[in-house]
Amino acid sequence: FCKNSHNKKDFKKPLRMGDFKGHVLPGSLLILFGLWWSVKYSLKHISRTPKKNSHVQRNFKHVEIIEGAVKVVLGLALMDFYFHFGFCNISEILWVITEDQKPCVFEQLLHFIGFLFQYHVSQRPMLDQHIHAMLLMAIYAGVATCVIQVFVHDNMILDLFSACLALLQGTWFWQIGFVLYPPWGGPEWDLNDHSNIMFITMCFCWHFALAILLMASNYTLVYCSYVSRIQKRVGGLLRKMEGAGELGPVPLLCWGSAILCAHRE
């Protein structure tokens, strides 16, 4: 009798979709991929050379295949909500293997399938709906970026902006988890307080600024690292030319040719 009464009491408790871990896990993955994409795209565009079969581009091809395989596995692990990542990145692996330099339209359209599953906040409190609406803003921006990338290929701004949006979505998933499901039993937010809605809107701006700052920092670090690497190669080439007596009366021309050789390698 006591057991049945306890179950009846629990049954009357309001049901809430999701939990803290359910928001932190996808948020962490999005942050991880956002940081990785910020480094990858920065290096890809900084080290771009007119030589199509350079070792840099060959390495990027291998990296794309490995990255696609990792995302397929993660998509299978989160198939209940993010199964579209698996199909999307299977197509990514295919167009990388086939050496198709243009993004597959089918790959871009598959992103839309995942975005449709974000609509699960109907008949929720105001703050709950508002905080998810902020997430949808970042998602719609990602959709627009994917559509543009179908027609505009290998654009540095679009690539870095997509990585920035991934970072924004990841950190905002964490924010949703802390607001709706406090992990350490802290005081819960008033989901119907208008001041909380205004504060969350300001927090979203902070998250966006943080994502942009991380993007700029990663790009700067990659650029400085790449330039330092090129300078070391140039210095080595010039020392070899001096030792071989090839450094003639036009050092600037030799310096420029050494830079080009180091960059193409």
N, C-alpha and C positions, 0 to 999 in steps of 0.2 A: 504493500500500500504506500509506504514512504517513497519507494523507488518510483512508482507511477506518479505520485504527486510532484516529485522533483522534476521529472521529465515534463510534466504539464506546465510547471512554472517556467522551465527553460524554453518551452515551445512558444510561450507568450512574448518572449524577448524579441525586439525588432531585429530583423535580419539585415546584415550589412554585407554588401558584396566586396570581396577583396580583403586584404590585410596589409600590414606593414611590409612583410617579406615579398608579397606579390607586387609591390611597387618598387622596392629597393633593387630587386634582381634585374628587371628590365632596365631600370635607371642606370645601374652599374655597367651593364653591357653597352648601353648607348654611350655612356661617358667613355668607356674603354675604346669603342670604335671611333667615337668622335676625336679623341686624342690621336689615335692611330692614323685616321684619315688626314688630320691636320698636318702630321709629319710627312705622310706619304705624298699627299698632293703638293705640299711645299717643295719637297725634294724633287718630285716629278717635273714641276715647272721650272725650278731653278736650274736643274741639270739638263734641261732640254737641249738637244743638239740636232743639227740638220741630218746627221747620219742616222738612218733608220735602224741599222743593225748593230748599233753600239752596245757595249756590254751593259750600260745603264738601262737601256730599254729591255734587253733580254732579262735582266734581273727583275725589272718591274713586272714582266710577264709572269715569271715564276712566283713573285709575291702575290699577284692578283689571283693566281690559281690556288695558292695556299690559303689566302684570305677567304676566297669563295668557299673552299672546303670547310674551313672553320665555321663560317656563318651557316652553312648547311647543317652541320652538327648541332649548333646552338639553336637553329630553327626547329630541328626535330626535338630537342630537349624542351622547347617551349611551344610545342605544336598546338596546344589548346588555345593560344592567343596570337602567337607569332609564327604560325606555320608558313605564312607567305614569304618569310625570309629564306626558307629552304628552297622553294621553287624559284624565287627571284635570283638567288645566287648560283643555282644550277645553271641557269641561262647565262649568268656572268662568266662562269667557268668555260662554258661552250664558246662564247664569242671571243674569249681570250685565247683559247686553244686554237681556234680557227683563224687567229690573227686578224680578226675584223676590228679595225680601229674605231669604227663608229659604234656608239652605244646601241644595244639592241632595243628597239621600240617595245618589244614584248616584255623585256626586263623592266623597263620604266613603268609600263602599264600595270605590271603585277604589284607594284607598290600600292596602287590604289586599293587593292583588295584588303591589305592590312589596315589602311586608314579607315575603312568603313567600320571596323570593329571597335573604334574608339567611342561610338555612340552607346554608352551604357549608363548614362547618368540621368535618365528621365525620372521625374517624380522624386528627386532628391532635394535636400535642403539647399538654400541659396548659395552658401559658400562652397558646398560640394560641387554644384553645377558650375559655379564661376571658376573654380580652380582647375576644373577639367576643360572649361572653355579656353583658358589660357594655354593649356596643352594643345588644344585643337588649333589655335592660332599658329603655333610652331609647326604643327603637322601640315596644315594647309600651305604654309610657306615652303615646306619641303616638297609638297605635291607640285606647286608652281615651279620650283627649281628643277624637279625631274622633267616636267613638260618642256621647259626651256632647253634642258640638256639634250633632249631628243633632236632638236634642230641646231643647237649651238654646241659644237664638240670641242673638247679639250680647252675649256675656258677656265683660267685660274680662279677668277672671282666666283664663278658658279661652283667650282669644286670646293673651294674653301668655305663658301657660304653653306653648302650642304653639310660639311663637317661641323660648322658652327651651330647649325640647327640640331644636329645630332647631340652635341654637347648640351644645348639648351633643353632639349627634351629629356636627356638623362638626369640633369640636375633638378629639373622640375618634377620628375617622377619621385625623386627623393623628398622634395618639398611636399608633395601630395601625401606621401607616406607619413611624414612627421605631423602634418596638420590633421589628417583624418584618423590616423591610427598611431597615437603617441606610443613609442616603443617601451618606455620605461615607466609607464603608469603615471605620467605627469598630468597636469590639468588639461582637460579637453577644451578645444576651441568651441566657441558659440557659433554654430553653423548658420545662424539667422541674424547675426549682428552685422550691420552695414559697415561699421568701422573695420571689422576684420576683412571684409571684402575689399575695402580701399587699401588696407595694408598689404593684402596678398597681391593686388595689382602692382603696387610699388615693388614688392619682392620680385615679381616677374621681370620688371625692368632691371633690377639688380642682377638677376640670373643671366639676362641677355648681355648685359655689360660684361659680366664675368666670362661668358663664352667668347665674346669678341676679344677680351684681354688675353685669354688662353690661346686663341688662334694667333693673335699678333705675336705673343711670346714664342710660341712654337715656330712660327715662320722666321722670326729673327734668329732664334737659335740654329735652325737648319741652315739659314743663309750664311751666318757667321762660320758655322762648322764647314760648310761647303767651300766658302772662299778661303778659309785657312788651309783646307786640304789642297785646293788648287795652287795656292801660293807655295806650299811645300813642294808640290810637283814641279812648278816652274823653277823654283830655286835649284832643285836637283838637276833639271834639264840644263839650266844655265851653267852649273858647275861642270857638267859633263862636256858641254860645248867649249868652255874655257880650257878644260884639261886637254881636249882634243885639238885646240887651237882653231876652232871654227868660229869663234867670236870675233868678227871682223870689225871694220870701222863704223858699222851701223848697228850699235847695240840695241837701239829702240826697236828696229825691225826684228832682230833676233828675239828680243823680249816678247814682242807681239806674237811671233811664230811659236814661241815656247808656250805662251798662254793658250793659243789655239790647240796645240798638240795635247796639252794637259787636259783641256776641257773636253776634247773629243775622246780621250781615253776613258 
